[in-house]
Amino acid sequence: MASVLPTGRLPFSFLAILLLLIGGLGCDLGGAGSSDVTVTGDVEDTESTPLVGADVIIRYQDETGEAISQKTETDSTGSYSATLEVEESAEVTITVSVEEVREEKTLEVLPDVGRRSVSTFKLNIGGEENREPGRPTDILLQNQSAGSIRVQESGGTSIARLTFQVVDSTGKAIQAEQAVDVDFRFGQKPDGATLTPSTVQTNGQGQATVNVSSGTTAGVVQVVAETERPDGTAFQSKPVGLSVHGGLPNKCHFSLAPERFNFPGLVDLGVTTSIQVFVGDKYGNPVVPGTAVSFSANTGLIGGSLQTDDQGQGGVTLTSAQPLPSGGVGTVRAETAGTDAVNTIVDPDNCPDPADTGNENTISETIPIVFSGRPEVEVDPSSAELGQTYDLTVQDVENNNPLAPGTTIQVQAEGTQVKAVGSTEVTLDDTALSDTDDDGFEAEDITNKDEITSFTFRVVEDPDPEVAEDPKVETVTITLDGPNGSLEVVLTPPGAGSSTTASAQSLTPTDGATVRRTASGAAVIRAPRQ
């Protein structure tokens, strides 16, 4: 039965044929589960021409009674597809609409196993006497040259071309004799963005193309194309979006960071760590891909330069090599060419000199890197005694600097009814440095040295009512393991050590380690060379 068109609309008619495929062959269809039903269909007019962009709404209730609604639309071939999750028989309503004309039909779907069920039905949209093909009814985006463009003078593409197509009620492009003027406007834009030209007459394929040009400001662009039908009724396209970003590097958004501030570069030559750079424009957007950043270091070897990726990032490798840093602390410097655009969106307290550098001037950042060496453990006292408090210092042999992050320290007391408490399971954090006196980075600038080198533990009673013996400590084992190397020290009660020298009777280190005693009686144990 033909539907009645709203007053004032051009008469047209359609015949739509929708083919529904309900899947379930005892296995997934198109990746769906055993309780899924895939519904597909085609929407065509009476001449079997596909209807493009027809709205399709599918509604049903799941097994809990909750109303489910899915919306899709026909593609360039007039087809649509939707997957429904149903556990049992469900009543499904399918509504198809073109412009203000709509039809719907209700059918039952079953998640059958072992068979495929196809239901075919016809929908009549309009009547043949109301159908007028060739008249403009819709504007569709046909082609977009880029999803994003760069701000001007950034070295990247700053223009995007958008091609729209005006189509009739059947989805066909209007012909030259039905040509219309298409006006272009911004729905949203950053400062400086322009549209050229502002009005274009459609060609023989119903096409109209506009150029979107960026300014010097990043942001989001929305472009709308609009025209009129012969009766003067205006209609427009859906907004088309693209991004404008990627200016020149800005001082406030230039960052340099190592994989870790402390790496075991003194343990051996050829040890590596990664250095990352992050470069943004004054709006915090990634700079244009391919922005060059150069590197230098006062110690070891470092990659000379890189070009940033789409996210304004890149990395080079720092390798331990001569010259090794005096005091164990070296520096890495990165630099690039900056912009003189004032950064008005960053808090001045966070970036006090946003416009110190201009075009073709240098933006740079310098960071410290600690080259740490073989591990050294100092323990005081150096014998296993019940009720004793121990001071433990862990650092590198060469400069008494902290060891690399990830180093683990474990302390365990063995004996009868005894245990170790305090700093008995420790994993070292990274080393932190701050050049508070602006005289360059050195070992004195390590700000968390005490927290990651000095520890305390005790050996105490661990009462066990089932053990009749008195508490007795037999050994205290200190184990260190990490990027700088491994070291184990076993403390025994005074006079119970395995060594023959009196000064080391209560201590047994890892094979190859060296031991020396301080004036206070503490033992300093250095890991063997690799």
TARA-V577662 format. One record per backbone hydrogen bond with DSSP energy under -1.0 kcal/mol. NH is the residue of the N-H (numbers start at 1). CO is the residue of the C=O. E is the energy in kcal/mol with one decimal. If there is no record, write none. Layout:
nh-><NH NH>
co-><CO CO>
e-><E E>
//
This chain:
nh-><9 14 16 18 20 22 25 32 36 37 39 41 43 45 48 51 53 55 56 57 58 59 60 62 65 68 70 72 74 75 78 80 82 84 86 90 92 93 94 95 96 97 98 101 103 105 107 109 112 115 117 119 121 123 125 130 131 137 138 140 142 143 145 149 150 152 160 162 163 164 165 166 167 168 171 174 178 179 182 183 184 185 187 188 193 194 196 200 202 203 206 208 210 211 212 213 214 219 221 222 223 224 226 227 229 232 235 237 240 242 243 244 245 250 253 254 255 257 259 263 265 266 270 273 275 276 277 278 279 280 281 284 287 290 291 293 294 295 296 298 300 301 303 306 308 309 312 314 316 318 319 320 328 330 332 333 334 335 336 338 339 344 350 351 356 361 363 365 367 369 370 371 372 376 377 378 379 380 384 387 388 390 391 392 393 394 395 396 397 400 406 407 408 409 410 411 412 414 416 419 421 423 424 426 428 434 436 438 445 446 447 452 454 455 457 458 459 460 462 467 472 474 475 476 477 478 479 480 481 485 487 489 490 491 492 496 504 505 507 508 510 513 514 516 518 521 523 524 525 526 527>
co-><6 125 123 121 119 117 27 29 33 84 82 80 78 49 45 43 74 97 72 95 70 93 68 66 62 60 58 56 54 79 75 41 39 37 35 109 107 59 105 57 103 55 101 98 96 94 92 90 110 24 22 20 18 16 14 127 128 167 167 165 163 163 161 243 157 215 212 210 143 208 140 206 138 172 168 166 175 176 200 226 198 224 222 222 190 213 211 182 180 207 203 164 162 196 160 194 158 244 242 188 240 185 183 235 233 229 227 225 223 221 147 219 149 280 250 251 278 276 274 370 263 372 320 318 316 257 314 255 312 253 285 281 279 308 288 306 335 304 333 331 323 319 317 293 291 313 309 277 275 273 301 271 325 369 367 296 365 294 363 361 249 342 347 347 353 358 336 334 332 330 261 328 263 395 525 393 523 391 492 459 385 457 380 455 378 453 376 401 374 396 428 404 481 426 479 424 477 475 472 460 458 456 422 409 407 445 434 435 442 443 432 448 450 392 390 421 388 419 417 464 416 414 414 491 412 489 410 487 408 482 480 478 508 476 506 493 501 502 504 490 488 510 526 524 522 518 379 516 377 514 375>
e-><-1.4 -5.3 -2.9 -1.5 -1.9 -2.2 -1.0 -1.5 -1.8 -3.1 -3.6 -2.0 -2.9 -1.9 -2.0 -2.7 -1.5 -2.1 -2.9 -2.7 -3.0 -2.5 -2.2 -2.2 -1.9 -3.6 -2.9 -2.8 -2.0 -2.5 -2.0 -2.2 -2.6 -3.4 -2.7 -2.1 -3.3 -2.8 -2.9 -2.8 -3.0 -2.3 -2.7 -2.3 -2.6 -2.0 -2.7 -2.7 -2.2 -1.5 -1.5 -1.7 -1.4 -3.0 -1.9 -1.8 -1.0 -3.1 -1.7 -2.8 -3.1 -1.8 -2.4 -2.8 -3.6 -3.0 -2.3 -2.7 -2.8 -2.9 -2.9 -2.9 -2.6 -3.0 -1.9 -2.1 -1.3 -1.7 -3.3 -3.0 -2.9 -2.1 -2.9 -1.2 -1.6 -2.2 -2.2 -2.4 -2.4 -1.6 -2.0 -2.2 -2.5 -3.0 -3.3 -2.5 -2.3 -2.7 -3.1 -2.6 -2.5 -2.8 -2.5 -2.4 -2.6 -2.5 -2.4 -3.1 -2.4 -2.0 -1.6 -3.2 -2.4 -2.0 -1.4 -1.2 -2.7 -2.8 -3.1 -2.4 -2.8 -2.3 -3.0 -2.0 -2.9 -3.5 -2.7 -2.6 -3.1 -2.3 -2.8 -2.0 -1.6 -2.6 -1.3 -2.4 -2.5 -2.9 -2.2 -1.7 -1.7 -2.4 -1.1 -2.1 -2.2 -2.2 -1.9 -1.4 -2.3 -3.1 -3.3 -3.0 -1.3 -3.1 -2.5 -3.2 -2.5 -2.1 -2.4 -2.5 -1.2 -1.3 -1.9 -1.5 -1.4 -2.5 -3.2 -2.1 -2.4 -2.6 -3.7 -3.4 -2.3 -2.7 -2.8 -2.6 -2.3 -1.9 -1.6 -2.6 -1.2 -3.4 -2.7 -3.1 -2.7 -2.8 -2.2 -2.4 -2.6 -1.2 -2.4 -1.3 -3.2 -2.9 -2.5 -2.3 -2.1 -2.8 -2.9 -2.1 -2.4 -2.5 -2.1 -2.7 -2.9 -1.9 -1.7 -1.1 -2.3 -1.7 -2.3 -1.3 -2.0 -3.0 -1.7 -2.5 -1.8 -2.6 -2.8 -2.3 -2.3 -2.9 -1.6 -2.1 -3.0 -3.2 -2.8 -3.2 -2.1 -1.5 -2.6 -2.7 -2.8 -3.5 -2.5 -2.4 -1.3 -1.2 -1.4 -2.5 -1.2 -2.2 -1.6 -2.0 -2.6 -1.5 -2.4 -3.1 -3.5 -2.5 -2.5>
//
